């Protein structure tokens, strides 16, 4: 394994020089938590999660977690599946339309007619990881759904949760162009391509106005890096998009912790929750990713009026997962075992719903 990973490690070390300060971009910084974010960034000290260490999980699937489900049609066990069950869309009249492209990538139409992209990453990993992954045999996406050129170019705002290659793509940023406004966790603007991009860097619990929307940067329990020499040199975040009293929450990659109950206390119940349910297999993966049962419990804590899961699917990279749809099988099974009352809205990649 070490021999296979050596080319990848070397390439990621070399690529550090490709990311200089984006001095030709327009960058605004908004203070929040941590209150010394600017100092941490300037002195290259690492950012930290709000809650760390061993945190007890509210629920656990101990056995028979991946029983076949009648509403999931698969070509092989938990592989290349299609959800065939009813999509029970609650009549929230939120004005939000949600289009899931796969993995963590969403296109959101907002009540005021704006077009917002969440973690837009098309194709395979950004270069050079895509090339190194091919050389080392690391699994790539089985299918690669694309944002249309029109979808990308009409974006009013783009929100990225962190720098990992499955969530942040410089190739797609160049395709989106300079007309959109980019909202990034504190310290991430220097990773943008140069060329006049309008950017707002935000610490946790800071807020920005975008038309009639209020965009809140919120905590997540994760980590951040682009290479092997910049771990946690920039913040990571989830996002709350608010229009009047209607709220859509995108958690980004995150593990379970008390930050979710903090969010509920600050902002009240959330209408639409886009929550990750995958990549929890492997050493310490669950500390920074949620299991399906974690996500169900979080949806209850947030008061989600509807939960849309993501991270599974034919367009996922299956990083740390057994198969393309094992996480969705576990979610459907655990929803019944936990008697969760949170409405689930299960999407296949490419599905679009108005809620």
ZAMARGU-346237 format. One line per field, with one value per residue (C-alpha): residue number from 1; residue in one letter; chain; y, x, z. Coordinates in nm, 2 decimals. Each point is the difference from the previous one (the first is absolute). Layout:
// residues N
n <- (NUM, ...)
res <- (A, ...)
chain <- (A, ...)
Y <- (Y, ...)
X <- (X, ...)
Z <- (Z, ...)
***
This chain:
// residues 355
n <- (1, 2, 3, 4, 5, 6, 7, 8, 9, 10, 11, 12, 13, 14, 15, 16, 17, 18, 19, 20, 21, 22, 23, 24, 25, 26, 27, 28, 29, 30, 31, 32, 33, 34, 35, 36, 37, 38, 39, 40, 41, 42, 43, 44, 45, 46, 47, 48, 49, 50, 51, 52, 53, 54, 55, 56, 57, 58, 59, 60, 61, 62, 63, 64, 65, 66, 67, 68, 69, 70, 71, 72, 73, 74, 75, 76, 77, 78, 79, 80, 81, 82, 83, 84, 85, 86, 87, 88, 89, 90, 91, 92, 93, 94, 95, 96, 97, 98, 99, 100, 101, 102, 103, 104, 105, 106, 107, 108, 109, 110, 111, 112, 113, 114, 115, 116, 117, 118, 119, 120, 121, 122, 123, 124, 125, 126, 127, 128, 129, 130, 131, 132, 133, 134, 135, 136, 137, 138, 139, 140, 141, 142, 143, 144, 145, 146, 147, 148, 149, 150, 151, 152, 153, 154, 155, 156, 157, 158, 159, 160, 161, 162, 163, 164, 165, 166, 167, 168, 169, 170, 171, 172, 173, 174, 175, 176, 177, 178, 179, 180, 181, 182, 183, 184, 185, 186, 187, 188, 189, 190, 191, 192, 193, 194, 195, 196, 197, 198, 199, 200, 201, 202, 203, 204, 205, 206, 207, 208, 209, 210, 211, 212, 213, 214, 215, 216, 217, 218, 219, 220, 221, 222, 223, 224, 225, 226, 227, 228, 229, 230, 231, 232, 233, 234, 235, 236, 237, 238, 239, 240, 241, 242, 243, 244, 245, 246, 247, 248, 249, 250, 251, 252, 253, 254, 255, 256, 257, 258, 259, 260, 261, 262, 263, 264, 265, 266, 267, 268, 269, 270, 271, 272, 273, 274, 275, 276, 277, 278, 279, 280, 281, 282, 283, 284, 285, 286, 287, 288, 289, 290, 291, 292, 293, 294, 295, 296, 297, 298, 299, 300, 301, 302, 303, 304, 305, 306, 307, 308, 309, 310, 311, 312, 313, 314, 315, 316, 317, 318, 319, 320, 321, 322, 323, 324, 325, 326, 327, 328, 329, 330, 331, 332, 333, 334, 335, 336, 337, 338, 339, 340, 341, 342, 343, 344, 345, 346, 347, 348, 349, 350, 351, 352, 353, 354, 355)
res <- (X, X, X, X, X, X, X, X, X, X, X, X, X, X, X, X, X, X, X, X, X, X, X, X, X, X, X, X, X, X, X, X, X, X, X, X, X, X, X, X, X, X, X, X, X, X, X, X, X, X, X, X, X, X, X, X, X, X, X, X, X, X, X, X, X, X, X, X, X, X, X, X, X, X, X, X, X, X, X, X, X, X, X, X, X, X, X, X, X, X, X, X, X, X, X, X, X, X, X, X, X, X, X, X, X, X, X, X, X, X, X, X, X, X, X, X, X, X, X, X, X, X, X, X, X, X, X, X, X, X, X, X, X, X, X, X, X, X, X, X, X, X, X, X, X, X, X, X, X, X, X, X, X, X, X, X, X, X, X, X, X, X, X, X, X, X, X, X, X, X, X, X, X, X, X, X, X, X, X, X, X, X, X, X, X, X, X, X, X, X, X, X, X, X, X, X, X, X, X, X, X, X, X, X, X, X, X, X, X, X, X, X, X, X, X, X, X, X, X, X, X, X, X, X, X, X, X, X, X, X, X, X, X, X, X, X, X, X, X, X, X, X, X, X, X, X, X, X, X, X, X, X, X, X, X, X, X, X, X, X, X, X, X, X, X, X, X, X, X, X, X, X, X, X, X, X, X, X, X, X, X, X, X, X, X, X, X, X, X, X, X, X, X, X, X, X, X, X, X, X, X, X, X, X, X, X, X, X, X, X, X, X, X, X, X, X, X, X, X, X, X, X, X, X, X, X, X, X, X, X, X, X, X, X, X, X, X, X, X, X, X, X, X, X, X, X, X, X, X, X, X, X, X, X, X)
chain <- (A, A, A, A, A, A, A, A, A, A, A, A, A, A, A, A, A, A, A, A, A, A, A, A, A, A, A, A, A, A, A, A, A, A, A, A, A, A, A, A, A, A, A, A, A, A, A, A, A, A, A, A, A, A, A, A, A, A, A, A, A, A, A, A, A, A, A, A, A, A, A, A, A, A, A, A, A, A, A, A, A, A, A, A, A, A, A, A, A, A, A, A, A, A, A, A, A, A, A, A, A, A, A, A, A, A, A, A, A, A, A, A, A, A, A, A, A, A, A, A, A, A, A, A, A, A, A, A, A, A, A, A, A, A, A, A, A, A, A, A, A, A, A, A, A, A, A, A, A, A, A, A, A, A, A, A, A, A, A, A, A, A, A, A, A, A, A, A, A, A, A, A, A, A, A, A, A, A, A, A, A, A, A, A, A, A, A, A, A, A, A, A, A, A, A, A, A, A, A, A, A, A, A, A, A, A, A, A, A, A, A, A, A, A, A, A, A, A, A, A, A, A, A, A, A, A, A, A, A, A, A, A, A, A, A, A, A, A, A, A, A, A, A, A, A, A, A, A, A, A, A, A, A, A, A, A, A, A, A, A, A, A, A, A, A, A, A, A, A, A, A, A, A, A, A, A, A, A, A, A, A, A, A, A, A, A, A, A, A, A, A, A, A, A, A, A, A, A, A, A, A, A, A, A, A, A, A, A, A, A, A, A, A, A, A, A, A, A, A, A, A, A, A, A, A, A, A, A, A, A, A, A, A, A, A, A, A, A, A, A, A, A, A, A, A, A, A, A, A, A, A, A, A, A, A)
Y <- (0.00, 0.24, -0.06, 0.08, 0.32, 0.13, 0.17, 0.16, 0.13, 0.14, 0.18, 0.15, 0.13, 0.16, 0.15, 0.23, 0.24, 0.03, 0.18, 0.34, 0.30, 0.11, 0.36, 0.09, -0.11, 0.22, -0.15, 0.11, -0.16, -0.03, -0.06, -0.25, -0.31, -0.05, 0.36, -0.01, -0.16, 0.28, -0.05, -0.38, 0.05, 0.25, -0.21, -0.33, -0.15, -0.28, 0.05, -0.25, -0.14, 0.15, -0.34, -0.27, -0.31, -0.30, 0.10, -0.26, -0.09, 0.01, -0.32, -0.29, -0.27, -0.31, -0.27, -0.07, 0.36, -0.07, -0.21, 0.02, 0.24, -0.04, 0.37, -0.03, -0.17, -0.11, -0.16, -0.17, 0.00, 0.37, 0.09, 0.20, 0.06, 0.21, 0.11, -0.10, 0.10, 0.29, 0.35, 0.15, 0.38, 0.19, 0.31, 0.25, 0.27, 0.10, 0.13, -0.21, -0.24, -0.26, -0.17, -0.28, -0.06, -0.27, -0.04, 0.35, 0.21, 0.19, 0.27, 0.20, 0.24, 0.24, 0.17, 0.33, -0.16, -0.03, -0.30, -0.14, -0.28, -0.21, -0.18, -0.03, -0.27, -0.16, -0.28, -0.17, 0.15, 0.33, -0.03, -0.14, -0.24, -0.13, -0.10, -0.14, -0.20, -0.15, -0.10, -0.14, -0.18, 0.21, -0.04, 0.27, 0.10, -0.27, 0.27, 0.38, 0.20, 0.35, 0.34, 0.15, 0.30, 0.20, -0.11, 0.09, 0.34, 0.13, -0.06, 0.30, -0.15, -0.29, -0.15, -0.24, -0.18, -0.10, -0.07, -0.37, -0.11, -0.15, 0.33, 0.27, 0.02, 0.27, -0.14, 0.07, 0.34, 0.10, -0.13, 0.19, 0.32, 0.34, 0.10, -0.21, 0.10, -0.26, -0.06, -0.20, -0.09, 0.22, -0.04, -0.18, 0.30, -0.05, -0.34, 0.16, 0.05, 0.36, 0.23, 0.24, -0.24, 0.17, -0.19, 0.02, -0.20, -0.08, -0.12, -0.21, 0.19, 0.29, 0.10, 0.16, 0.15, -0.13, 0.17, -0.09, -0.29, -0.01, -0.25, -0.13, -0.19, -0.26, -0.25, -0.35, -0.27, -0.08, 0.11, 0.18, -0.04, 0.01, -0.15, -0.17, 0.32, 0.22, -0.21, 0.23, 0.32, 0.10, -0.04, -0.24, 0.06, -0.08, 0.25, 0.13, 0.18, 0.21, 0.18, 0.17, -0.28, -0.28, -0.18, -0.25, -0.16, -0.17, -0.17, -0.07, -0.28, -0.04, -0.23, 0.00, 0.24, 0.26, 0.27, -0.12, 0.08, 0.33, 0.08, -0.09, 0.23, 0.29, -0.03, -0.21, -0.29, -0.05, -0.06, -0.19, -0.20, -0.13, -0.25, -0.23, -0.37, -0.17, -0.05, -0.12, -0.33, 0.01, 0.12, 0.30, 0.07, 0.03, 0.28, 0.22, -0.16, -0.10, -0.35, -0.01, -0.04, 0.30, 0.20, -0.11, 0.11, 0.33, 0.06, -0.03, 0.23, 0.26, -0.03, -0.07, 0.01, -0.22, -0.17, -0.06, -0.23, 0.01, -0.17, -0.33, -0.08, -0.11, 0.33, -0.03, -0.09, -0.26, 0.13, -0.21, -0.16, -0.36, 0.07, 0.27, -0.03, -0.18, 0.33, 0.04, -0.35, 0.06, 0.33, -0.17, -0.28, 0.23, 0.23, -0.29, -0.12, 0.34, 0.08, 0.34, 0.25, 0.23, -0.02, -0.14, 0.11, -0.25, 0.12, -0.17, 0.19, 0.26, 0.03, 0.34, 0.09, 0.32, 0.00)
X <- (0.00, 0.28, 0.16, -0.33, -0.05, 0.35, -0.07, -0.31, 0.19, 0.27, -0.24, -0.20, 0.32, 0.11, -0.35, 0.04, 0.19, -0.29, -0.21, 0.13, -0.19, -0.28, 0.10, -0.19, -0.34, -0.23, -0.01, -0.22, 0.05, -0.28, 0.09, -0.18, 0.12, 0.28, 0.04, 0.37, -0.05, 0.20, 0.29, 0.00, 0.00, 0.29, 0.22, -0.09, -0.14, -0.25, -0.37, -0.18, -0.35, -0.22, -0.05, 0.27, 0.11, -0.23, -0.36, -0.27, -0.22, -0.38, -0.07, 0.19, -0.07, 0.16, -0.11, -0.20, 0.05, -0.02, -0.30, -0.15, -0.29, -0.30, 0.02, 0.36, 0.06, 0.36, 0.20, 0.22, -0.03, 0.00, 0.17, -0.13, -0.34, -0.31, -0.24, -0.35, -0.20, -0.24, 0.15, -0.22, 0.06, -0.14, -0.20, 0.23, -0.05, 0.36, 0.06, 0.33, 0.06, 0.27, 0.19, 0.24, 0.28, 0.17, 0.23, -0.01, -0.08, -0.33, -0.16, -0.25, -0.26, -0.09, -0.34, 0.13, 0.10, 0.37, 0.21, 0.23, 0.26, 0.11, 0.34, -0.02, 0.25, -0.05, 0.19, 0.28, 0.23, 0.18, 0.34, 0.25, -0.20, -0.20, 0.32, 0.17, -0.31, 0.00, 0.36, -0.04, -0.33, -0.20, -0.37, -0.15, -0.36, -0.19, -0.21, 0.06, -0.32, 0.07, -0.13, -0.11, 0.20, -0.31, -0.04, 0.35, 0.01, -0.33, 0.11, -0.06, 0.19, 0.23, 0.05, 0.29, 0.02, 0.37, 0.30, -0.01, 0.01, -0.34, -0.15, 0.21, 0.10, 0.21, -0.09, -0.37, 0.07, 0.16, -0.31, -0.24, 0.20, 0.01, -0.36, -0.10, 0.09, 0.20, -0.06, 0.28, 0.10, 0.27, 0.34, -0.11, 0.01, 0.37, -0.09, -0.22, 0.14, 0.12, -0.20, -0.24, -0.23, -0.22, 0.03, -0.12, 0.19, -0.21, 0.08, -0.26, -0.32, 0.07, -0.27, -0.01, -0.27, -0.06, -0.30, -0.29, 0.19, 0.20, 0.29, 0.13, 0.33, -0.04, 0.23, 0.07, 0.20, 0.26, 0.34, 0.15, 0.29, 0.10, 0.35, 0.20, 0.15, -0.31, -0.22, -0.25, 0.16, -0.35, -0.34, -0.28, -0.37, -0.36, -0.24, -0.35, -0.18, -0.29, -0.28, -0.23, -0.10, 0.08, 0.34, 0.20, 0.30, 0.29, 0.22, 0.31, 0.22, -0.04, 0.00, -0.25, 0.05, -0.18, 0.04, -0.33, -0.20, 0.19, -0.13, -0.36, 0.03, 0.12, -0.22, -0.30, -0.14, 0.12, -0.23, 0.23, 0.30, 0.26, 0.19, 0.29, -0.03, 0.31, 0.38, -0.02, 0.20, 0.37, 0.23, -0.15, -0.23, -0.31, 0.17, -0.03, -0.29, -0.35, -0.15, -0.36, -0.12, 0.21, -0.17, -0.35, 0.07, 0.14, -0.31, -0.20, 0.22, -0.02, -0.38, 0.03, -0.33, 0.15, 0.34, 0.17, 0.30, 0.31, 0.34, -0.12, -0.08, 0.13, 0.18, 0.18, 0.37, -0.09, 0.28, -0.01, -0.33, -0.07, -0.20, -0.18, -0.33, 0.09, -0.05, -0.35, -0.09, 0.12, -0.20, -0.32, 0.05, 0.09, -0.29, -0.23, 0.20, 0.03, -0.36, 0.12, -0.28, 0.21, -0.14, 0.26, 0.01, 0.22, 0.15, 0.18, 0.28, -0.16, -0.33, -0.14, -0.28, -0.18, -0.08)
Z <- (0.00, 0.09, -0.34, -0.17, 0.19, -0.04, -0.34, 0.15, 0.30, -0.22, -0.23, 0.29, 0.15, -0.33, -0.06, 0.30, -0.22, -0.23, 0.27, 0.06, 0.14, -0.24, 0.02, -0.32, 0.15, 0.21, 0.35, 0.29, 0.35, 0.25, 0.37, 0.22, 0.18, 0.07, 0.09, -0.08, -0.35, -0.17, 0.24, -0.05, -0.37, 0.01, 0.23, -0.17, 0.31, -0.05, 0.04, 0.23, 0.03, 0.27, 0.16, -0.02, 0.18, 0.05, -0.04, 0.09, -0.30, 0.06, -0.20, -0.15, -0.25, 0.15, -0.25, -0.32, -0.10, -0.38, -0.05, -0.35, -0.03, -0.23, -0.11, -0.12, -0.33, -0.05, -0.28, 0.27, 0.38, 0.10, -0.34, -0.29, 0.17, -0.07, 0.26, -0.11, 0.31, 0.03, 0.02, 0.26, -0.04, 0.30, -0.09, 0.18, -0.26, 0.07, -0.35, -0.03, -0.28, 0.06, -0.29, 0.11, -0.25, 0.22, 0.29, 0.17, -0.30, -0.01, -0.21, 0.20, -0.13, 0.27, 0.08, -0.14, -0.33, 0.06, -0.10, 0.27, -0.05, 0.30, -0.03, -0.38, -0.11, -0.34, -0.16, 0.20, 0.26, -0.08, -0.15, 0.11, 0.22, -0.29, -0.18, 0.31, 0.10, -0.35, 0.03, 0.35, -0.06, 0.24, -0.08, -0.21, -0.06, -0.20, -0.16, -0.02, -0.03, -0.13, 0.08, -0.34, -0.11, 0.04, 0.36, 0.08, -0.17, 0.13, 0.37, 0.22, 0.29, 0.07, 0.34, 0.08, 0.33, 0.00, -0.22, -0.04, -0.36, 0.00, 0.12, -0.17, -0.36, -0.16, -0.34, 0.07, 0.15, -0.33, -0.19, 0.23, -0.05, 0.16, -0.01, 0.31, 0.35, 0.19, 0.37, 0.17, 0.36, 0.14, -0.17, -0.31, -0.25, -0.07, -0.16, -0.27, -0.35, -0.05, -0.23, 0.18, 0.19, 0.25, 0.33, 0.36, 0.26, 0.30, 0.35, 0.19, 0.10, -0.24, -0.25, -0.34, -0.22, -0.35, -0.16, 0.23, 0.15, 0.32, -0.02, 0.34, 0.03, 0.27, 0.19, -0.12, 0.16, -0.27, -0.12, -0.30, -0.23, -0.37, 0.03, 0.27, 0.13, 0.06, 0.23, 0.18, -0.12, -0.12, 0.17, -0.11, 0.03, -0.06, -0.15, 0.09, -0.28, 0.14, -0.18, 0.25, 0.24, -0.24, 0.05, -0.20, 0.18, -0.18, 0.26, -0.22, 0.12, 0.37, 0.29, 0.28, 0.29, 0.21, -0.27, -0.15, 0.32, 0.01, -0.35, 0.10, 0.30, -0.21, -0.31, 0.10, -0.19, -0.36, -0.29, -0.24, 0.12, -0.25, 0.22, -0.09, 0.08, -0.14, 0.04, 0.35, -0.05, 0.08, 0.28, 0.17, -0.29, 0.22, 0.20, -0.31, -0.20, 0.11, -0.02, -0.12, 0.36, 0.10, -0.27, 0.11, 0.35, -0.12, -0.21, 0.32, 0.19, -0.28, -0.02, -0.37, -0.18, -0.27, -0.03, -0.33, 0.04, -0.22, -0.04, -0.13, -0.37, -0.33, -0.04, 0.34, 0.04, 0.27, 0.22, 0.32, -0.11, -0.08, -0.32, -0.19, 0.20, 0.33, 0.18, -0.14, 0.10, 0.35, 0.01, -0.11, 0.26, 0.28, -0.07, 0.09, 0.30, 0.15, -0.08, -0.14, -0.05, -0.23, -0.35, -0.24, -0.37, -0.18, -0.33, -0.29, -0.16, -0.24, 0.19, 0.05, 0.25, 0.11, 0.36)
***
